Amino acid sequence: MEARKVNKKLLAPVLMGFFIMGFCDMVAPVTGLIGAEYGAFGQRAVSFLPTMVFLWFLLLSVPIASLMNRIGRKATARIGYAFTFVGLLLPYFAGQGGALAWYFAGFGLLGIGNTAIQVAINPLLATVVPEERMTSYLTVGQIFRNTALLLLAPAVTLFVAWTGDWRLLLPVYAALTLAGGVWLQLTEVEEPVPSARAVGIGACFRLLADRTVLLCTLGVACFIAADVGVGFVSVRLIDDAGSILTTTGFYALRIVGTLIGAWVLLRISDVKYLRWNMLLALALCAGLFFVRSGAAVFALVGVLGFTLSCVFATFYAVATRSAPGRSNEVAGLMILAISAGALSGPVCGALIRWIGTPRAGMIFVVACVCYLLWASTALKAGSPKKE
């Protein structure tokens, strides 16, 4: 049977969707900026802002997957764009120094929208590229997501220098979201015929009987928790106004890692490559407990970004291969796992306050990386052969 070719016409707007996915990840790095507006109480309260984003992945990913079965992936993505657009603008129009509740409301809508986008865009990519190249293309998708995050710190720094208000980033991201939604709307999408069959929570959780799917689901959960945790902690490791630029190095090296990974994963097992990276990630996390110079922190956080570049793509692709014909259910389950990011802010914040040093937040990150390393070893027997 002839191999399916890449649908280049649809690939571009789908990759734009990956770029927009990155907007929800900007919440953790800006919590310090938001907290500075509200004093001591604000510092404690804003640690729950990432929770407001990622909580919806837990509550809505399966219902949205069920809705997607009936209305299609493209329509589901458009709904996500609409919620994301409103969620980004709400705290901006509330004005600088407005009630903290506006941030919670806006980022809550951002989380709802991003849940819908991620549930829809990942399966859309599966209809665009051949199955045997899915890990590689999911990795390319992460390049676009990481680019959005790479630009975060320079954009914030630029807006502060020009106007004194970092929040100008929000309407810029809103405009890009609107453009992405219009682009997808104008693109013809060939996808499975919508079905009345519900993807209920039972259908998703029954997939966990497959050991590979279970390991991958927990892997995605630990990866997102670690990713958000690094964003939350890294900006606090350097006592300097430019500390947010640690995220620039982190995501710059993530992009380098995804570019290299897209090439490497065509040649070796994705699970084997994951294992190598997690060994290095664990060593880097350990190093962050001891280094004190700003340059060393920037370097270690940056290389840590490299090691995490292909984690999501690997777990998602391995789980999809393990459950053929169940891509919508896998999508619901994988995006459900993203809700683990809701834990990072409160847990890292509590560890920092309890122990009295920002480095204490890395304890949570280390625990997550330890699981990722173990899972990459446990998946060895079931990993696919080199294509």
Secondary structure, 3 states (H helix, E strand, C coil): CCCCCCCHHHHHHHHHHHHHHHHHHHHHHHHHHHHCCCHHHHHHHHHHHHHHHHHHHHHHHHHHHHHHHHHCHHHHHHHHHHHHHHHHHHHHHCCCCCCHHHHHHHHHHHHHHHHHHHHHHHHHHHHHCCHHHHHHHHHHHHHHHHHHHHCHHHHHHHHHHHHCCHHHHHHHHHHHHHHHHHHHHCCCCCCCCCCCCCCCHHHHHHHHHCHHHHHHHHHHHHHHHHHHHHHHHHCCCCCCHHHHHHHHHHHHHHHHHHHHHHHHCCCCCHHHHHHHHHHHHHHHHHHHCCCCCHHHHHHHHHHHHHHCCCHHHHHHHHHHHHCCCCHHHHHHHHHHHHHHHHHHHHHHHHHHHHHCCHHHHHHHHHHHHHHHHHHHHHCHHHCCCCC
